[in-house]
Protein backbone atom coordinates (compact mmCIF):
# COMPACT_ATOMS: atom_id res chain seq x y z
CA UNK A 1 0.00 0.00 0.00
CA UNK A 2 1.45 3.32 -1.01
CA UNK A 3 1.64 6.34 1.23
CA UNK A 4 -1.06 8.08 -0.80
CA UNK A 5 -3.48 5.15 -0.45
CA UNK A 6 -2.75 4.92 3.26
CA UNK A 7 -3.40 8.64 3.65
CA UNK A 8 -6.72 8.40 1.78
CA UNK A 9 -7.78 5.45 3.92
CA UNK A 10 -6.88 7.23 7.14
CA UNK A 11 -8.38 10.58 6.12
CA UNK A 12 -11.34 10.09 3.77
CA UNK A 13 -12.43 12.96 1.57
CA UNK A 14 -14.69 15.39 3.31
CA UNK A 15 -16.93 17.95 1.70
CA UNK A 16 -15.99 20.97 3.81
CA UNK A 17 -18.86 23.12 2.51
CA UNK A 18 -21.38 20.42 3.41
CA UNK A 19 -19.82 20.12 6.86
CA UNK A 20 -20.14 23.86 7.44
CA UNK A 21 -23.76 23.85 6.29
CA UNK A 22 -24.45 20.80 8.46
CA UNK A 23 -25.73 18.70 5.57
CA UNK A 24 -23.61 15.58 5.77
CA UNK A 25 -22.62 15.54 9.43
CA UNK A 26 -25.23 15.40 12.14
CA UNK A 27 -22.96 15.76 15.13
CA UNK A 28 -24.35 15.57 18.63
CA UNK A 29 -28.12 15.65 18.86
CA UNK A 30 -30.01 16.39 22.03
CA UNK A 31 -31.78 13.35 23.42
CA UNK A 32 -34.48 14.18 25.93
CA UNK A 33 -35.16 11.91 28.88
CA UNK A 34 -38.60 10.95 27.59
CA UNK A 35 -37.15 9.81 24.26
CA UNK A 36 -34.36 7.86 25.94
CA UNK A 37 -36.85 6.03 28.16
CA UNK A 38 -39.12 5.27 25.20
CA UNK A 39 -36.23 3.95 23.10
CA UNK A 40 -35.06 1.77 25.98
CA UNK A 41 -38.59 0.43 26.54
CA UNK A 42 -38.75 1.60 30.14
CA UNK A 43 -41.24 3.72 32.00
CA UNK A 44 -39.92 5.72 34.95
CA UNK A 45 -41.64 5.08 38.23
CA UNK A 46 -44.47 7.41 39.06
CA UNK A 47 -43.50 9.81 41.78
CA UNK A 48 -46.21 10.71 44.21
CA UNK A 49 -46.15 14.26 45.43
CA UNK A 50 -47.06 14.99 48.99
CA UNK A 51 -48.28 18.35 50.18
CA UNK A 52 -45.70 19.66 52.61
CA UNK A 53 -47.51 22.81 53.63
CA UNK A 54 -49.75 25.63 52.43
CA UNK A 55 -48.43 29.17 52.55
CA UNK A 56 -50.23 32.45 52.13
CA UNK A 57 -48.07 35.24 50.70
CA UNK A 58 -49.65 38.65 50.05
CA UNK A 59 -53.11 37.10 50.10
CA UNK A 60 -52.23 34.45 47.52
CA UNK A 61 -52.27 30.74 48.34
CA UNK A 62 -49.19 28.66 47.50
CA UNK A 63 -49.09 24.89 47.96
CA UNK A 64 -45.62 23.51 48.72
CA UNK A 65 -45.02 19.95 47.57
CA UNK A 66 -42.47 17.55 48.95
N, C-alpha and C positions, 0 to 999 in steps of 0.2 A: 504494500500500500504506500503510495507516494505521500509526501508531506501535504500536498494540496488536497488529496482525497481525505486524509486524516483531518485536516482543518475543516473541510466541508462537513464531515461527519460530526465533528465536535461542536461546530458552530453552524447550524443550518441557516439558510437564507431567511432573513426576516424582512418583511415589508414595513419599513420604519413609518411611513405615512399612515398605514393602517393601524399600527400600534398607537400612534399619537391620537388618531381619531377614535380609538377604542373598538375598532371593527373586528379584528381577528384575535384579540386577547381579552379575555373577560376579567382576569385578575381576581381579587378577593371580593366576593359578594357577601352582603349581610344576610345572615341566617337568623331569623327570629326564633325565640324559644318555642312558640306554637308550631312552627314549621318543623323544627328539629324533633319535637315530640311526635308529630304526626308521621314523619318519615321513619322514625324508629319504631312506630307502632305502640307507643306507650301513652298513657293518660296520666298526668300528674294527679296526685291525691288531692281531694277537695279539702280545702282549708276552711274550717268553721271559724267565723269571727264571733268573738264574744264582746259584749258591750262592757267596757271598763268603767265608764262614768258618763254623766251628762253634764255639760257645762253651759252656763248662760253668760255670754259676753255681749255687752251693750244691748241687751234685750233680745239677742238672737241665740237660738238653741243649737248647740254643737254636741254631737254624739261622738265619744271617743271609743274607738274599737281597740281591742287587744290583739 
